[in-house]
Amino acid sequence: MAKPLLAIEELSAGYGDVRVLWGIELAVEAGEIACIVGPNGAGKTTLLRTVSGLVAATAGRITFDGEPLAGASADEIIARGIAHVPEGRRLFRGLSVRENVEVSALGVGASGREAERRADALLERLGLAPYAGAPAAALAHGDERRLGVARALATEPSFVLLDEPAAGLPEAEVPDFAALVRSIAAEHGAGVLLIDHNMALIMETCDRIEVLDQGTVLAQGTPAEIRANVDVAAAYLGETPVPEE
C-alpha cells in the first residue's frame, strides 16, 4: 500500500499553555480530498495552521511525502509543496488580480515570465481573466475566494490546505466552487485538506470526512457514513437522530 502524501500521527498543539489539539491521527493521499468538520472551537483551523508551520506542534509527528515537517518554517513548507488558503481576505488588495497571482509564483522562485504564464493560465481557468487588471479590492466575495485558490495554485503545490473557502459564498455559487475544489485533486493530482461549515460543499467534494470535537477525532468515514453517525449528529449538528421504529 502506498504511503500517504500527508501523515499526521499523535499530533498535539496549542497556544502557550492552552492545548487545542490532542493526539490527532490523519492521513491524506495524493489526489484525495479529506474534509474536517466540527463545532466552533474544535481545533480545525489550528490543525491547518500546524501543518502549514504557523503553529508549533507540542507532540506527535507530521510527515509530508515521507519527510518530517518538524522545525520547518512556513516559507519552507510552501517551498516543499504545501499551499495554505487561510480563512478571510488575505489578498494584496492594492495590487491587481493578475499581480496577486504573479507574486505567489515569484515567491517560490518562478521567473517573471513564468509567473506571468501561470497567472494568465490560472485566471483563465478560474474565470477571473476579465478582472486581471482590476484591483483585487474590487472583486466580489466569490471571486475573492477564487483568487485565493489561484494564488495557492500558482505555487504549483502537491497539497492544498483550504480554511473555510466557502465562508460568505452565496449558496448558488457553491456547486461551481465545489467543482473547482474537485479539480485541484483531479487535474493537479494534489491532496486537499479542507475545513468548512457549508455541509453542501463538504458532502459534494469530500472523499473522506474527519470530525473534530474538543481537539480530538470523534469520527471518520465517507460522507454517507458521517451523515448517519449518531455521535456526529450530537456533537456537530447539536441534535440526536430519532431511531426509526
C-alpha positions as CSV (number, residue, x, y, z in Angstrom):
1,M,0.0,0.0,0.0
2,A,1.3,3.4,-1.0
3,K,2.4,5.8,1.8
4,P,0.1,8.8,2.3
5,L,1.3,12.1,1.0
6,L,0.5,13.8,4.3
7,A,0.6,11.8,7.5
8,I,-0.3,13.2,11.0
9,E,0.5,11.0,14.0
10,E,-0.4,11.6,17.6
11,L,-0.4,15.4,17.0
12,S,-0.9,17.8,19.8
13,A,-0.7,21.6,19.5
14,G,-1.9,24.8,21.0
15,Y,-1.1,28.3,22.0
16,G,1.1,28.8,25.0
17,D,-0.3,26.8,27.9
18,V,-3.6,26.3,26.1
19,R,-3.6,22.9,24.3
20,V,-6.1,22.8,21.4
21,L,-5.3,19.5,19.7
22,W,-4.9,16.2,21.4
23,G,-3.4,13.1,19.7
24,I,-4.7,13.8,16.2
25,E,-4.3,11.0,13.6
26,L,-4.9,11.7,9.9
27,A,-3.5,10.6,6.6
28,V,-4.3,12.0,3.1
29,E,-3.2,10.6,-0.2
30,A,-2.3,12.4,-3.4
31,G,-5.4,13.2,-5.3
32,E,-7.6,12.7,-2.3
33,I,-9.9,15.3,-0.7
34,A,-10.2,15.0,3.0
35,C,-12.5,17.3,5.0
36,I,-12.5,18.4,8.6
37,V,-15.8,19.3,10.2
38,G,-16.7,20.1,13.8
39,P,-18.2,22.8,16.1
40,N,-16.6,26.1,16.6
41,G,-13.5,25.7,18.9
42,A,-12.9,22.1,17.9
43,G,-9.4,22.9,16.6
44,K,-10.0,22.8,12.9
45,T,-8.1,25.9,12.0
46,T,-5.3,25.1,14.5
47,L,-4.8,21.8,12.7
48,L,-4.3,23.5,9.3
49,R,-2.1,26.2,10.9
50,T,0.1,23.5,12.5
51,V,0.5,21.6,9.2
52,S,1.5,24.9,7.5
53,G,4.1,25.8,10.1
54,L,2.2,28.7,11.7
55,V,1.7,26.9,15.0
56,A,4.3,24.6,16.6
57,A,3.3,21.1,17.5
58,T,3.9,20.2,21.1
59,A,3.8,16.4,20.5
60,G,3.5,14.0,17.6
61,R,4.7,13.9,14.1
62,I,3.8,15.4,10.7
63,T,5.4,13.9,7.6
64,F,4.9,15.1,4.0
65,D,6.0,13.0,1.1
66,G,7.8,10.8,3.5
67,E,9.9,13.6,5.1
68,P,9.2,15.2,8.6
69,L,8.0,18.8,8.7
70,A,9.2,19.3,12.3
71,G,11.2,22.6,12.5
72,A,10.4,23.8,9.0
73,S,9.3,27.4,8.7
74,A,6.0,28.4,7.0
75,D,8.1,29.6,3.9
76,E,10.0,26.3,3.8
77,I,6.7,24.3,3.9
78,I,5.3,26.3,1.0
79,A,8.5,25.6,-0.9
80,R,8.1,21.9,-0.2
81,G,4.7,21.9,-1.9
82,I,2.1,22.7,0.7
83,A,-0.1,25.7,-0.1
84,H,-2.4,27.2,2.5
85,V,-5.5,29.3,1.7
86,P,-6.5,30.8,5.0
87,E,-9.9,32.0,6.1
88,G,-10.8,35.6,5.4
89,R,-9.5,38.1,3.0
90,R,-5.7,37.6,2.7
91,L,-5.1,39.3,-0.7
92,F,-2.8,42.1,-1.7
93,R,-5.8,44.4,-2.1
94,G,-3.7,47.3,-3.6
95,L,-2.4,45.0,-6.4
96,S,-4.2,43.9,-9.5
97,V,-5.8,40.4,-9.7
98,R,-3.0,39.3,-12.0
99,E,-0.3,40.7,-9.8
100,N,-1.7,38.8,-6.8
101,V,-1.2,35.5,-8.6
102,E,2.2,36.5,-10.0
103,V,3.5,37.4,-6.5
104,S,2.7,33.9,-5.3
105,A,4.6,32.3,-8.2
106,L,7.6,34.6,-7.7
107,G,7.6,33.7,-4.0
108,V,8.5,30.1,-4.9
109,G,11.2,31.0,-7.3
110,A,9.4,31.3,-10.7
111,S,10.9,33.7,-13.2
112,G,9.0,36.8,-14.1
113,R,7.9,35.3,-17.4
114,E,6.9,32.0,-15.8
115,A,4.9,33.9,-13.1
116,E,3.0,35.8,-15.9
117,R,2.3,32.5,-17.7
118,R,1.0,30.8,-14.5
119,A,-1.1,33.9,-13.7
120,D,-2.7,34.1,-17.1
121,A,-3.4,30.3,-17.2
122,L,-5.0,30.2,-13.8
123,L,-7.1,33.4,-14.2
124,E,-8.5,32.0,-17.4
125,R,-9.2,28.6,-15.8
126,L,-10.8,30.0,-12.8
127,G,-13.0,32.5,-14.7
128,L,-11.1,35.6,-13.4
129,A,-9.4,36.6,-16.7
130,P,-11.9,39.5,-17.3
131,Y,-10.7,41.1,-14.0
132,A,-7.0,40.5,-14.5
133,G,-6.1,44.2,-14.5
134,A,-8.6,45.2,-11.8
135,P,-7.5,45.8,-8.2
136,A,-8.1,42.8,-6.0
137,A,-10.1,45.1,-3.7
138,A,-12.8,45.5,-6.4
139,L,-13.7,41.8,-6.6
140,A,-17.0,40.3,-5.4
141,H,-16.7,37.9,-2.5
142,G,-16.9,34.7,-4.5
143,D,-14.3,36.0,-6.9
144,E,-12.0,36.8,-3.9
145,R,-12.3,33.2,-2.8
146,R,-11.3,32.0,-6.3
147,L,-8.4,34.4,-6.4
148,G,-7.2,32.9,-3.1
149,V,-7.2,29.5,-4.7
150,A,-5.4,30.8,-7.8
151,R,-2.7,32.3,-5.6
152,A,-2.2,28.9,-4.0
153,L,-2.1,27.0,-7.3
154,A,0.4,29.5,-8.6
155,T,3.0,27.9,-6.3
156,E,2.3,24.6,-8.1
157,P,1.6,22.7,-4.9
158,S,1.2,19.0,-4.4
159,F,-1.0,19.6,-1.3
160,V,-3.5,22.4,-0.6
161,L,-5.0,23.4,2.8
162,L,-8.3,25.2,2.5
163,D,-9.7,27.0,5.5
164,E,-13.4,28.0,5.2
165,P,-13.2,28.6,1.5
166,A,-17.0,28.9,1.1
167,A,-17.5,31.3,4.0
168,G,-19.8,34.0,2.8
169,L,-20.2,32.4,-0.6
170,P,-23.8,32.6,-2.0
171,E,-25.4,29.2,-2.0
172,A,-25.9,29.5,-5.8
173,E,-22.2,29.6,-6.2
174,V,-21.4,26.6,-4.0
175,P,-21.7,23.9,-6.8
176,D,-19.2,25.8,-9.1
177,F,-16.8,26.2,-6.2
178,A,-17.1,22.5,-5.3
179,A,-16.2,21.7,-8.9
180,L,-13.1,23.9,-8.5
181,V,-12.0,22.1,-5.3
182,R,-12.5,18.7,-7.0
183,S,-10.4,19.9,-10.0
184,I,-7.5,20.6,-7.6
185,A,-7.3,16.9,-6.9
186,A,-8.4,15.5,-10.2
187,E,-6.4,17.8,-12.6
188,H,-3.4,18.7,-10.5
189,G,-3.2,15.3,-8.6
190,A,-2.8,17.3,-5.3
191,G,-4.1,16.2,-2.0
192,V,-6.6,18.5,-0.3
193,L,-7.4,19.1,3.3
194,L,-10.5,21.3,3.6
195,I,-12.4,22.7,6.6
196,D,-15.8,24.4,6.2
197,H,-19.2,24.8,7.8
198,N,-21.0,24.5,4.5
199,M,-22.2,20.9,4.5
200,A,-23.4,21.1,0.9
201,L,-19.8,21.8,-0.1
202,I,-18.4,19.1,2.2
203,M,-20.8,16.4,1.0
204,E,-20.3,17.3,-2.6
205,T,-16.5,17.4,-2.6
206,C,-15.0,15.1,0.0
207,D,-13.8,11.5,-0.4
208,R,-13.5,11.3,3.4
209,I,-14.6,13.3,6.4
210,E,-12.9,13.6,9.8
211,V,-14.9,15.1,12.6
212,L,-13.1,17.0,15.3
213,D,-14.7,17.7,18.7
214,Q,-12.8,19.3,21.6
215,G,-9.4,18.8,19.8
216,T,-9.7,15.1,19.1
217,V,-11.0,13.0,16.2
218,L,-14.6,12.0,17.1
219,A,-15.3,10.0,13.9
220,Q,-14.1,9.5,10.4
221,G,-15.6,7.9,7.3
222,T,-17.2,8.6,3.9
223,P,-19.8,11.4,3.6
224,A,-22.6,8.8,3.8
225,E,-21.1,7.2,6.9
226,I,-20.7,10.5,8.7
227,R,-24.2,11.6,7.8
228,A,-25.6,8.5,9.6
229,N,-23.3,8.7,12.7
230,V,-25.3,9.4,15.8
231,D,-22.3,10.8,17.8
232,V,-21.5,13.2,14.9
233,A,-25.1,14.5,14.9
234,A,-25.0,15.1,18.6
235,A,-21.6,16.9,18.6
236,Y,-21.7,18.7,15.3
237,L,-25.3,19.2,14.5
238,G,-26.4,19.6,18.1
239,E,-29.1,17.0,17.8
240,T,-29.6,13.3,18.2
241,P,-31.4,11.4,15.4
242,V,-34.5,9.6,16.5
243,P,-34.3,5.9,15.6
244,E,-36.8,4.6,13.2
245,E,-39.5,2.4,14.7
